[in-house]
Amino acid sequence: MSHSSHPPGFQPIRRDRLQQEAVHDSYKSKGKLPEPTVCPDCGAVFHAGRWQWLDKPKGAHEERCPACHRIHDRFPAGFVSLSGDFLAAHEQEIRQLIRHHEAKEKAAHPLQRIMDIEKTAHGMQVTTTDIHLARGIGEALHHAYQGGLDFHYNPEQNLLRVTWAH
């Protein structure tokens, strides 16, 4: 892929060089949330400094979690674009792998969710609430089926685009 084909602001990166989030994410809480805080949309609870799946505490402060905020605003952090003949021939199996990966990650990390899986002119696109889930879906696809895998990270927007083709 030539440099001219990268979306503005994005840079190609090697998978082993994908850095942890290094920029301020405007969807993260602006200050320390009162504990406990519960998300009125999904029921996740902010406790011990992070969002977790816990029973809703009585009298908890209510505030929308960053994942629900992104879903409400329709503003994904991750985009996974899938294409190729293998995808067309194995679409249901690939969708199941993607949903399984999300379920596994979301169980431990409530902010890692799929926003949408939609057909595109060239295959399929998955949008996520978190860059780490997008990366993980790409790596899971590559691990299971090989194919080409490419990452483009835009640090200014804390946005990751993953492309998988097979």
C-alpha positions in Angstrom: 0.0 0.0 0.0 1.6 3.3 -1.0 1.7 6.3 1.3 -0.7 8.2 -0.9 -3.5 5.7 -0.2 -3.5 6.2 3.6 -6.4 8.2 4.9 -5.2 11.7 6.0 -3.8 11.6 9.6 -3.3 7.9 9.5 0.0 6.1 9.5 0.7 2.4 8.9 2.1 0.5 11.8 3.4 -2.9 12.5 1.2 -5.1 14.7 4.0 -5.6 17.2 4.4 -1.8 17.4 0.7 -0.9 18.1 1.1 1.3 21.1 -1.2 1.5 24.0 -3.5 4.5 23.9 -1.2 7.5 24.3 -3.7 10.4 23.6 -6.5 11.8 25.6 -9.8 10.1 24.6 -12.6 12.6 24.7 -15.0 9.7 25.6 -13.2 8.9 28.8 -14.6 10.5 31.9 -13.4 14.1 32.4 -12.7 13.7 36.1 -12.9 11.1 38.8 -16.4 9.6 38.8 -18.2 9.2 42.1 -18.0 5.6 43.2 -20.1 3.7 42.6 -21.4 5.0 39.3 -23.7 3.0 37.1 -24.4 3.4 33.3 -28.2 3.8 32.8 -27.9 2.3 29.3 -25.9 -0.9 29.8 -25.7 -1.4 33.6 -21.9 -1.4 33.8 -20.6 -0.1 37.2 -17.7 2.2 37.7 -16.0 0.8 40.8 -12.3 0.7 42.0 -11.3 3.0 39.2 -12.7 1.1 36.2 -15.9 0.0 34.5 -17.0 -3.5 35.5 -20.0 -5.9 35.2 -21.3 -5.9 38.8 -24.7 -5.9 40.4 -26.1 -2.3 40.5 -25.4 -0.9 43.9 -28.2 0.9 45.7 -28.1 4.7 45.4 -25.4 4.7 42.8 -24.6 7.8 40.8 -25.8 7.4 37.2 -23.7 8.4 34.2 -23.4 7.0 30.7 -20.2 4.9 30.2 -17.8 5.8 27.4 -18.9 2.8 25.3 -22.6 3.8 25.5 -21.6 7.4 24.9 -19.9 6.4 21.6 -22.8 4.2 20.6 -25.2 7.0 21.3 -23.1 9.5 19.3 -22.5 6.9 16.5 -18.7 7.7 16.8 -16.7 4.5 16.6 -13.0 4.2 17.8 -12.3 1.2 15.6 -13.1 0.2 12.1 -12.4 -3.3 10.8 -12.8 -3.7 7.1 -13.0 -7.2 5.7 -12.8 -8.2 2.0 -11.9 -11.1 -0.3 -13.3 -14.3 -1.8 -12.6 -16.2 1.4 -14.8 -13.8 3.3 -17.6 -14.2 0.7 -17.5 -18.0 1.0 -17.3 -18.1 4.8 -19.3 -15.0 5.9 -21.4 -16.7 8.6 -18.4 -18.5 10.2 -16.4 -15.2 10.2 -19.3 -13.3 11.8 -19.4 -16.0 14.5 -15.7 -15.7 15.2 -16.1 -11.9 15.4 -19.1 -12.1 17.8 -17.3 -14.8 19.9 -14.2 -12.6 20.2 -16.3 -9.6 21.3 -18.2 -11.7 23.9 -14.9 -12.9 25.4 -13.4 -9.4 25.5 -16.6 -7.7 26.7 -17.0 -10.1 29.6 -13.8 -8.7 31.1 -13.8 -5.2 29.6 -17.3 -3.6 29.4 -16.1 -0.8 27.2 -15.0 -3.1 24.4 -18.1 -3.6 22.2 -19.1 -4.0 18.6 -21.3 -1.1 17.4 -22.3 -2.6 14.1 -21.4 -5.2 11.5 -22.5 -4.2 8.1 -22.1 -5.3 4.5 -20.1 -3.0 2.2 -19.5 -2.9 -1.5 -16.2 -4.7 -0.9 -17.2 -7.1 1.9 -18.0 -6.2 5.5 -17.2 -3.5 8.1 -17.2 -3.9 11.9 -17.2 -0.7 14.0 -16.2 -0.9 17.7 -16.3 1.3 20.8 -12.6 0.6 21.5 -9.4 0.5 19.5 -8.2 -2.6 21.4 -11.3 -4.6 20.3 -10.7 -3.6 16.7 -7.1 -4.8 16.9 -8.1 -8.0 18.6 -10.7 -8.8 15.9 -8.2 -8.3 13.2 -5.6 -10.5 15.0 -8.3 -13.2 15.6 -9.2 -13.3 11.9 -5.5 -13.4 10.9 -4.8 -16.2 13.4 -7.8 -18.3 12.3 -7.6 -17.7 8.5 -4.3 -16.0 7.7 -4.8 -13.5 4.9 -3.5 -9.9 4.8 -3.7 -7.7 7.9 -3.0 -4.0 8.1 -3.3 -1.4 10.8 -3.6 2.3 10.5 -3.7 4.4 13.7 -4.6 8.1 13.9 -3.3 9.3 17.3 -4.9 12.7 17.0 -8.4 11.1 16.9 -7.5 7.9 18.9 -8.9 6.0 15.9 -7.8 2.6 14.5 -8.5 1.2 11.1 -7.9 -2.5 10.6 -8.0 -4.0 7.1 -8.2 -7.8 6.7 -8.4 -9.3 3.2 -8.4 -13.0 2.2 
